């Protein structure tokens, strides 16, 4: 927020002593420009929390599945504090399902760059083209995808398709045109959070974000409909069910 203020107000001088960076007259004049690194520890913390929200995991598997360093995982677990604890079979949420709502509601959002696009193609076909270009679909737009049982609300077409891309996409080459901010269509996000893609892979998804990012996308919908709200509750309930049954299976509980 301080950086945003310094970039929008020419009368503000911002000096970041720790990272040796300076903003003057609305521009950064000294230091590196990799802004996402400021939020990287928070993004990594939530990535670890997402991987632990439903299933416990060992330290080494968190490193491997999240494509993180041991130091990053150690820092993330320390930041999660009493929300997690170490057991004889690995790290777990201290309360069964306790990380589900925390990850959905408290995740600060993907950040990055957002753009709006439109196309005359049906939303499922738009999704196929974006997935083919390397994007991950999120929000209620995944309800039309096969193999996903969480969102049954789909009779009413979502007003917007949300897609995450790791790199710039040639949207015009895919048949899209820039859209006015007020028009429905496709929202393309180049997130500042790089862990969105690794946790999707860890969840076994190649065409959509992990369930918690999907739920957060539904929560943050700028014009949320009743269908979006119902879909959010469906995803949340499914995550709670999986967390509960997964815990019983890991610990061989008869319930």
C-alpha positions as CSV (number, residue, x, y, z in Angstrom):
1,X,0.0,0.0,0.0
2,X,2.9,2.4,0.7
3,X,4.4,1.6,-2.7
4,X,1.1,2.2,-4.4
5,X,0.8,5.5,-2.7
6,X,4.3,6.5,-3.7
7,X,3.6,5.6,-7.3
8,X,0.3,7.5,-7.4
9,X,1.3,10.7,-5.6
10,X,4.3,12.8,-6.8
11,X,4.6,14.6,-3.5
12,X,5.4,11.4,-1.6
13,X,9.0,10.3,-1.1
14,X,9.4,6.6,-0.1
15,X,12.7,5.2,1.1
16,X,13.0,1.4,1.8
17,X,16.2,1.3,3.8
18,X,16.2,-2.5,4.2
19,X,16.0,-3.2,0.5
20,X,17.8,-0.1,-0.7
21,X,15.0,1.2,-2.9
22,X,13.7,4.7,-3.4
23,X,10.5,6.2,-5.0
24,X,10.5,9.9,-6.1
25,X,7.9,11.8,-8.1
26,X,5.8,8.7,-8.6
27,X,8.6,6.6,-9.9
28,X,11.1,4.1,-8.5
29,X,14.5,5.5,-9.0
30,X,16.7,3.1,-7.1
31,X,16.7,-0.6,-6.4
32,X,15.3,-3.8,-8.0
33,X,11.8,-3.8,-9.5
34,X,10.7,-7.4,-8.7
35,X,7.7,-6.3,-6.6
36,X,6.3,-9.8,-6.2
37,X,9.3,-10.7,-4.0
38,X,8.0,-8.4,-1.3
39,X,4.9,-10.6,-1.0
40,X,6.7,-13.9,-1.8
41,X,6.9,-15.1,1.8
42,X,3.1,-14.6,2.2
43,X,2.4,-16.3,-1.1
44,X,4.6,-19.3,-0.1
45,X,2.9,-19.4,3.3
46,X,-0.5,-19.7,1.8
47,X,0.8,-22.3,-0.7
48,X,2.0,-24.5,2.1
49,X,-1.3,-23.9,3.9
50,X,-3.3,-25.0,0.8
51,X,-1.3,-28.2,0.6
52,X,-1.9,-29.0,4.2
53,X,-5.6,-27.8,4.3
54,X,-7.0,-31.2,3.3
55,X,-4.1,-33.7,3.6
56,X,-1.2,-33.7,5.9
57,X,2.3,-33.9,4.4
58,X,5.9,-34.5,5.3
59,X,8.4,-31.6,5.2
60,X,10.2,-33.2,2.3
61,X,7.0,-33.7,0.3
62,X,6.0,-30.1,0.9
63,X,9.4,-29.1,-0.6
64,X,8.9,-31.5,-3.6
65,X,5.3,-30.9,-4.4
66,X,5.4,-27.1,-3.9
67,X,8.7,-26.8,-5.8
68,X,10.1,-24.8,-2.8
69,X,13.3,-24.7,-0.9
70,X,13.6,-26.2,2.6
71,X,14.1,-22.7,3.9
72,X,10.9,-21.5,2.3
73,X,8.9,-24.3,3.8
74,X,10.5,-23.8,7.2
75,X,9.6,-20.1,7.1
76,X,6.1,-20.8,5.9
77,X,5.4,-23.3,8.7
78,X,6.8,-20.8,11.3
79,X,4.5,-18.1,9.9
80,X,1.5,-20.5,10.2
81,X,2.4,-20.9,13.8
82,X,-0.3,-22.6,15.9
83,X,-2.5,-23.3,12.9
84,X,-0.3,-26.3,12.1
85,X,1.6,-28.9,14.1
86,X,4.1,-31.7,13.5
87,X,2.9,-35.3,14.0
88,X,4.5,-38.7,13.8
89,X,3.5,-38.9,10.1
90,X,4.1,-35.3,9.0
91,X,2.7,-31.8,9.3
92,X,-1.1,-31.3,9.8
93,X,-3.6,-28.6,10.4
94,X,-3.9,-28.4,14.2
95,X,-7.7,-28.6,13.8
96,X,-9.2,-30.9,11.2
97,X,-10.3,-28.7,8.3
98,X,-9.1,-25.6,10.2
99,X,-7.0,-24.3,7.3
100,X,-9.8,-24.5,4.7
101,X,-11.7,-21.4,5.6
102,X,-8.4,-19.6,6.6
103,X,-7.0,-20.2,3.1
104,X,-10.2,-19.2,1.3
105,X,-10.9,-16.1,3.3
106,X,-7.5,-14.8,4.3
107,X,-5.5,-15.4,1.0
108,X,-4.6,-11.8,-0.1
109,X,-5.4,-12.5,-3.7
110,X,-3.1,-13.3,-6.7
111,X,-2.1,-9.7,-7.4
112,X,-0.4,-9.1,-10.8
113,X,-2.0,-7.8,-13.9
114,X,-5.6,-8.2,-14.9
115,X,-7.2,-7.6,-18.3
116,X,-10.7,-8.0,-19.8
117,X,-11.4,-9.7,-23.1
118,X,-14.5,-10.7,-25.1
119,X,-15.2,-13.3,-27.7
120,X,-18.3,-14.5,-29.6
121,X,-17.3,-18.1,-28.8
122,X,-19.2,-20.0,-26.1
123,X,-17.4,-19.9,-22.7
124,X,-16.5,-23.6,-22.7
125,X,-14.7,-23.1,-26.1
126,X,-13.0,-20.0,-24.8
127,X,-11.8,-22.0,-21.9
128,X,-10.5,-24.8,-24.2
129,X,-8.5,-22.2,-26.2
130,X,-7.0,-20.6,-23.0
131,X,-6.1,-24.0,-21.5
132,X,-4.4,-24.9,-24.8
133,X,-2.4,-21.8,-24.4
134,X,-1.2,-22.8,-21.0
135,X,-3.8,-21.1,-18.8
136,X,-5.6,-22.4,-15.7
137,X,-9.3,-21.8,-15.4
138,X,-10.8,-20.7,-12.1
139,X,-14.1,-19.7,-10.5
140,X,-17.4,-21.1,-11.7
141,X,-16.1,-21.3,-15.3
142,X,-14.7,-24.8,-14.3
143,X,-18.2,-26.1,-13.7
144,X,-18.5,-27.0,-17.4
145,X,-15.2,-28.9,-17.3
146,X,-15.3,-32.7,-17.1
147,X,-14.0,-34.6,-14.1
148,X,-14.7,-31.9,-11.5
149,X,-17.5,-32.9,-9.0
150,X,-17.4,-29.8,-6.7
151,X,-19.6,-27.3,-8.7
152,X,-23.0,-28.5,-9.8
153,X,-24.3,-25.0,-10.4
154,X,-23.9,-24.7,-14.1
155,X,-27.4,-24.3,-15.7
156,X,-26.8,-20.5,-15.8
157,X,-23.8,-19.6,-17.8
158,X,-21.2,-17.8,-15.7
159,X,-21.0,-14.1,-16.5
160,X,-17.3,-14.2,-16.7
161,X,-14.5,-16.7,-17.4
162,X,-11.5,-16.3,-15.1
163,X,-8.1,-17.6,-16.4
164,X,-4.6,-17.4,-14.9
165,X,-1.5,-17.3,-17.1
166,X,2.1,-17.6,-16.1
167,X,3.2,-15.6,-19.2
168,X,1.8,-13.1,-21.7
169,X,-0.8,-14.7,-24.0
170,X,-1.6,-13.7,-27.6
171,X,-5.3,-13.2,-26.9
172,X,-6.1,-11.7,-30.2
173,X,-4.5,-14.7,-31.9
174,X,-6.9,-16.9,-29.9
175,X,-9.9,-14.9,-31.1
176,X,-10.4,-12.5,-28.3
177,X,-10.8,-8.7,-28.4
178,X,-10.1,-6.2,-25.6
179,X,-13.3,-5.5,-23.6
180,X,-14.6,-2.5,-21.7
181,X,-14.2,-2.9,-18.0
182,X,-18.0,-2.9,-17.5
183,X,-18.6,-5.7,-20.0
184,X,-18.8,-9.3,-19.1
185,X,-16.3,-11.6,-20.8
186,X,-13.0,-13.3,-20.0
187,X,-10.7,-12.0,-17.3
188,X,-7.1,-12.8,-17.8
189,X,-4.8,-12.6,-14.7
190,X,-1.0,-12.7,-14.8
191,X,-0.6,-13.3,-11.1
192,X,2.2,-12.0,-8.9
193,X,1.7,-15.3,-7.0
194,X,3.7,-17.9,-8.8
195,X,2.6,-20.7,-6.4
196,X,-0.9,-20.8,-8.0
197,X,0.5,-23.0,-10.7
198,X,2.6,-25.3,-8.5
199,X,-0.3,-26.0,-6.1
200,X,-2.6,-26.7,-9.1
201,X,0.0,-29.3,-10.2
202,X,0.3,-30.6,-6.7
203,X,-3.5,-31.1,-6.7
204,X,-3.3,-33.1,-9.9
205,X,-4.9,-30.4,-12.1
206,X,-3.7,-29.3,-15.5
207,X,-6.6,-27.2,-16.6
208,X,-7.8,-25.4,-13.5
209,X,-6.5,-23.8,-10.2
210,X,-6.5,-25.8,-7.0
211,X,-9.9,-25.9,-5.2
212,X,-9.0,-23.3,-2.6
213,X,-7.9,-20.8,-5.3
214,X,-11.1,-21.6,-7.1
215,X,-13.1,-20.8,-4.0
216,X,-11.2,-17.6,-3.4
217,X,-11.9,-16.6,-7.0
218,X,-15.6,-17.1,-6.4
219,X,-15.3,-15.1,-3.1
220,X,-13.7,-12.2,-4.9
221,X,-16.0,-12.1,-7.9
222,X,-16.7,-8.3,-8.4
223,X,-20.3,-9.0,-9.4
224,X,-21.1,-12.2,-7.4
225,X,-24.4,-13.8,-8.3
226,X,-26.5,-16.3,-6.3
227,X,-25.0,-19.1,-8.4
228,X,-21.5,-17.9,-7.5
229,X,-22.4,-18.0,-3.8
230,X,-23.9,-21.5,-4.1
231,X,-20.8,-22.7,-6.0
232,X,-18.5,-21.2,-3.3
233,X,-20.4,-23.1,-0.6
234,X,-20.2,-26.3,-2.6
235,X,-16.5,-26.1,-3.0
236,X,-16.1,-25.2,0.7
237,X,-18.2,-28.1,1.8
238,X,-16.3,-30.5,-0.4
239,X,-13.0,-29.4,1.0
240,X,-14.3,-29.8,4.6
241,X,-15.6,-33.3,3.8
242,X,-12.2,-34.3,2.2
243,X,-10.3,-32.9,5.1
244,X,-12.4,-34.9,7.6
245,X,-12.4,-38.2,5.7
246,X,-8.7,-37.8,4.9
247,X,-7.8,-37.3,8.5
248,X,-9.7,-40.4,9.5
249,X,-8.0,-42.5,6.8
250,X,-4.5,-41.2,7.7
251,X,-5.0,-42.1,11.3
252,X,-7.1,-45.3,10.8
253,X,-10.1,-44.0,12.7
254,X,-13.2,-46.1,12.5
255,X,-15.5,-43.0,11.8
